Amino acid sequence: MDNRTEKPDRFLSPEEIEKKSFRILESLMGDYSGTAEEREVVLRIAHATTDVEWAKTFLFSPGAVESGIEAIRRGAPIITDVEMVRSGIRRSAAERTGSPVLCFLNDADVAEEAKRRHTTRARAAMRKALPLLDGAVVAIGNAPTALFEVCDMVEKGLCIPALVAGIPVGFVGAAESHDELTKLDCPWITHEGPRGGSAAATAIINAVIRLAVKG
């Protein structure tokens, strides 16, 4: 007879915590109808937010995850709207493929441009990123104006990102920016309504990086 008991959660190692978390997540996923790559992204969102049902309702354009994987493998830059997203991305893994993780929000020239144009720094930061956006991976989890700017640039034919993970959060403009993203002719991942956030945006990119490096 095996009298061993499971170790209490408070004494688990990081590896044990992650394994147990994903065992729980797998039991909660049920019948998820997305691709294997989309499932990995959804699992990571659920792990970051503890909201499995919300994660399962994320929207993917056809081949979006695969496009992001290919971009990371060729060393494409990852552009974020805020430092919180940049800080959460597994840069050591991304850098194995040569992909830099960049955020221009706090650059002095971005602040000056935003003031001059009477706009947000997030929008000005995406304008500064334009020379890098064609074929890049874009992660927006905080600022709807950043996503609106990316949408505008794509609609004008100025760039075609390899993937836009666009889920800024908020009462003003977030839901509208998500909806606008779904109308773009480029790969995207988003969600209906105003919910989103940096944790989910980071989880998406980390899942894509994990798949790119693992493959």
CORDAHU-V263688 format. One record per residue. N is the residue number from 0. RES is the residue in three letters. SS is DSSP state (2 for helix, 1 for strand, 0 for the rest). Layout:
# CORDAHU-V263688
n = [N	N]
res = [RES	RES]
ss = [SS	SS]
This chain:
# CORDAHU-V263688
n = [0	1	2	3	4	5	6	7	8	9	10	11	12	13	14	15	16	17	18	19	20	21	22	23	24	25	26	27	28	29	30	31	32	33	34	35	36	37	38	39	40	41	42	43	44	45	46	47	48	49	50	51	52	53	54	55	56	57	58	59	60	61	62	63	64	65	66	67	68	69	70	71	72	73	74	75	76	77	78	79	80	81	82	83	84	85	86	87	88	89	90	91	92	93	94	95	96	97	98	99	100	101	102	103	104	105	106	107	108	109	110	111	112	113	114	115	116	117	118	119	120	121	122	123	124	125	126	127	128	129	130	131	132	133	134	135	136	137	138	139	140	141	142	143	144	145	146	147	148	149	150	151	152	153	154	155	156	157	158	159	160	161	162	163	164	165	166	167	168	169	170	171	172	173	174	175	176	177	178	179	180	181	182	183	184	185	186	187	188	189	190	191	192	193	194	195	196	197	198	199	200	201	202	203	204	205	206	207	208	209	210	211	212	213	214]
res = [MET	ASP	ASN	ARG	THR	GLU	LYS	PRO	ASP	ARG	PHE	LEU	SER	PRO	GLU	GLU	ILE	GLU	LYS	LYS	SER	PHE	ARG	ILE	LEU	GLU	SER	LEU	MET	GLY	ASP	TYR	SER	GLY	THR	ALA	GLU	GLU	ARG	GLU	VAL	VAL	LEU	ARG	ILE	ALA	HIS	ALA	THR	THR	ASP	VAL	GLU	TRP	ALA	LYS	THR	PHE	LEU	PHE	SER	PRO	GLY	ALA	VAL	GLU	SER	GLY	ILE	GLU	ALA	ILE	ARG	ARG	GLY	ALA	PRO	ILE	ILE	THR	ASP	VAL	GLU	MET	VAL	ARG	SER	GLY	ILE	ARG	ARG	SER	ALA	ALA	GLU	ARG	THR	GLY	SER	PRO	VAL	LEU	CYS	PHE	LEU	ASN	ASP	ALA	ASP	VAL	ALA	GLU	GLU	ALA	LYS	ARG	ARG	HIS	THR	THR	ARG	ALA	ARG	ALA	ALA	MET	ARG	LYS	ALA	LEU	PRO	LEU	LEU	ASP	GLY	ALA	VAL	VAL	ALA	ILE	GLY	ASN	ALA	PRO	THR	ALA	LEU	PHE	GLU	VAL	CYS	ASP	MET	VAL	GLU	LYS	GLY	LEU	CYS	ILE	PRO	ALA	LEU	VAL	ALA	GLY	ILE	PRO	VAL	GLY	PHE	VAL	GLY	ALA	ALA	GLU	SER	HIS	ASP	GLU	LEU	THR	LYS	LEU	ASP	CYS	PRO	TRP	ILE	THR	HIS	GLU	GLY	PRO	ARG	GLY	GLY	SER	ALA	ALA	ALA	THR	ALA	ILE	ILE	ASN	ALA	VAL	ILE	ARG	LEU	ALA	VAL	LYS	GLY]
ss = [0	0	0	0	0	0	0	0	2	2	2	0	0	2	2	2	2	2	2	2	2	2	2	2	2	2	2	2	2	0	0	0	0	0	0	2	2	2	2	2	2	2	2	2	2	2	2	2	2	0	0	2	2	2	2	0	0	0	1	1	0	0	0	2	2	2	2	2	2	2	2	2	2	0	0	0	0	1	1	1	0	0	2	2	2	2	2	2	0	0	2	2	2	2	2	0	0	0	0	0	1	1	0	0	0	0	0	2	2	2	2	2	2	2	2	2	2	0	0	0	2	2	2	2	2	2	2	2	0	2	2	2	2	0	0	0	1	1	1	1	0	0	0	2	2	2	2	2	2	2	2	2	2	2	2	0	0	0	0	0	0	0	1	1	1	1	0	0	0	0	0	0	0	2	2	2	2	2	2	2	2	0	0	0	0	0	0	1	1	1	0	0	0	0	0	0	0	2	2	2	2	2	2	2	2	2	2	2	2	2	2	2	2	2	0]
